[in-house]
Each structure stands twice: as C-alpha cells, then as structure tokens.
Amino acid sequence: MIYTVTMNPVLERIFEVEELIYDDVNEVVEERKSPGGKGIDVSRVIKELGGQSISLGLAGGYNGLELIGMLVSEGIVTDFVRINEETRSSIAIYQRKKKMQTLLSTSCPPIGQIEADSFFRKVQDIPMGSYVLISGNIPAGISGSFFAQIITTLKEKDIRVFLDTDEEAFKLGVNAGPFLVKPNIFEFGRLVEKRVNEVEEIVEYVKPFRDVVEYIIVSMGARGAVGFSKEGDYHAVPPKVKVRNSVGAGDSLLAGVALVMSRQGAFEEALRLGVACGTATKIIAAGGLCAKEDIDSIKKEVIIEKI
C-alpha cells in the first residue's frame, strides 16, 4: 500500500472573474474548491491513475473537516490527526481578460507537541513493505529533523520512503537515507549549495548522494526530469505543451513514479509515466490535476535518453 504524508494541507478556493475592479462588486463567473497540499495531490493523481493510497496528515477546524470530506467524496482513504488550530486556506482570484492570478493565503497553523506525537505514532503503525511518500514542508512547532526521524524509523520496518521537501528538512532527510528523493532543480541547488542549470551539472553534483539514496529524480520543468539509480541513469524529455498552470506538476510526477515502483515496475518506466503525469497537469487550468486520457496520450511522446 502507498501512504502519502501532508503535514501542511490547504483548502483551496478559486474564483474566476472577467476583470477585478477595485472598490466595486465583482461578479464571480466560476468558483471551484479543492483539497490541496503536496501529498494530497499525490494521492489524487494516484487515484486518477487507477491506484490506491491512504492519505495521512494533520487537519483542524471547519476547513479541515471540509478538506477531509472532499477527499472522501473523491474515493481517497484518509487517516488524519485532528489538531486544535484551523487548517490553512487559500483564495485564488483569476482575471480572465488579463490572464492574471492573485493568491491570498492564510498562515500555516502551529502544531503542538501532543499533536506531533500522535502523528508520529500513526506513522509508526504503517505495516511492513509499504511505500510512504513524504511531501511538503514541516509545520511550525515541529523539529526540522521530523522527516529524518520518520525515515529512520520506517527503514527499520523495510518500508520504502520517498521524500519531496526542501531546505533543512530535505538536507536532514537525505542524510537519513530514504529510498527515493525528488527535488526540483532549484531545491536540488539548495541541497548542494550551488547554482544548477544543466543536466551535466546535476550528474556531477548528485554523485555524493548516490551511496545514500537508492533513487534520485531531479525535475526540470519543461525539460523533463533526470533520474539516477543502479538500474541506469535517464533523462526523460516530455513533448512541448501549452502550459496553463504548473502548480502540482512535481507532485503528479511523484505519483506516477511511485505507482509504477510500488508495482515492481522498472525505474525507466516509472520515470516515463511520472513525466507524463507532470506534463499532463500543466495543461489543466489552475486548481486541477492531470487527467488519465491526457497522461496516456503524452506518455507515448515522452523520450527516454540514457545519460
């Protein structure tokens, strides 16, 4: 079974208007709501691909209840720890005429020690042989080593941990030796403390981590992703598409990779599906994720090059 971890979920609201006029009433042309957060996006894409996962996280208040309810209505199994503070929310206002978007977001709720301990105990109960995908940042009130502690604990149970985070949590998490890491090129640059632009630079700077992490994927936006493993090193190049929205593309990539690998598929095939999922998400309007028919179509055009 695949488990996803989202410690900073968000209830997303998107309002579309023709044009935003200040100091006046603006008619909303279209309104959408969706559960958000990196691990949640991963679970939603796995569901779209026909797979199953259990979404773990922290949720509180009416926002948290609504977010969990949305996930359940989509057919996603959830097992969230309730917290005292209200789950954060965001409002995106999209102006159709100007093709501009303004994002309003509340701050992340602080997490108490009792709540953090409850979540850690829940993670400890994950059965042997599972796949655990940790995505996003560590909320305020919890140690920056929290993900590293989870990785160390789960490795002892033969659980494969995928890590997609940033900065201190990423550095400490990598040192704990997860099964797979998936930074984007900017997060990878912060990890190695260098400016990284080209595939050749990634190949060079990734060397110190290859003995610590079994699988490493660095996503590069429109240039696809490079993957490193004992099975081989690959550059997956997607077809050119008209980008409507890039939010969630990295999470979609991770979902495709995880689903294939959880089914004992080859790393090359996992990378191909992952890049197809990430690319398919980019052609969807803000607030949406990839559709199966788009994934299947794009997957045929993904080119895999050996590095």
C-alpha positions, 0 to 999 in steps of 0.5 A: 500500500502507498501512504502519502504524508501532508503535514501542511494541507490547504483548502483551496478556493478559486474564483474566476472573474472577467476583470477585478475592479477595485472598490466595486462588486465583482461578479464571480463567473466560476468558483471551484474548491479543492483539497490541496497540499503536496501529498494530497495531490499525490494521492489524487493523481494516484487515484486518477491513475487507477491506484490506491493510497491512504492519505495521512496528515494533520487537519483542524477546524471547519476547513479541515473537516471540509478538506477531509470530506472532499477527499472522501467524496473523491474515493481517497482513504484518509487517516488524519490527526485532528489538531486544535488550530484551523487548517490553512486556506487559500483564495485564488482570484483569476482575471480572465481578460488579463490572464492574471492570478492573485493568491491570498493565503492564510498562515500555516497553523502551529502544531503542538507537541501532543499533536506531533506525537500522535502523528508520529505514532500513526506513522509508526503503525504503517505495516511492513513493505509499504511505500510512504511518500513524504511531501511538503514542508514541516509545520511550525512547532515541529523539529526540522529533523521530523522527516529524518526521524520518520525515515529512520524509523520506517527503514527499520520496518523495510518500508520504502520512503520517498521524500519531496521537501526542501531546505533543512528538512530535505538536507536532514532527510537525505542524510537519513537515507530514504529510498527515493528523493525528488527535488526540483532543480532549484531545491536540488541547488539548495541541497548542494549549495550551488547554482544548477542549470544543466543536466551535466551539472546535476550528474556531477553534483548528485554523485555524493548522494548516490551511496545514500539514496537508492533513487534520485529524480531531479525535475526540470520543468519543461525539460523533463526530469533526470533520474539516477539509480543502479538500474541506469541513469535517464533523462526523460524529455516530455513533448512541448505543451501549452502550459496553463498552470504548473502548480502540482506538476512535481507532485503528479510526477511523484505519483506516477513514479511511485505507482509504477515502483510500488508495482515492481515496475522498472525505474525507466518506466516509472520515470516515463509515466511520472513525466507524463503525469507532470506534463499532463497537469500543466495543461489543466487550468489552475486548481486541477490535476492531470487527467488519465486520457491526457497522461496516456496520450503524452506518455507515448511522446515522452523520450527516454535518453540514457545519460 
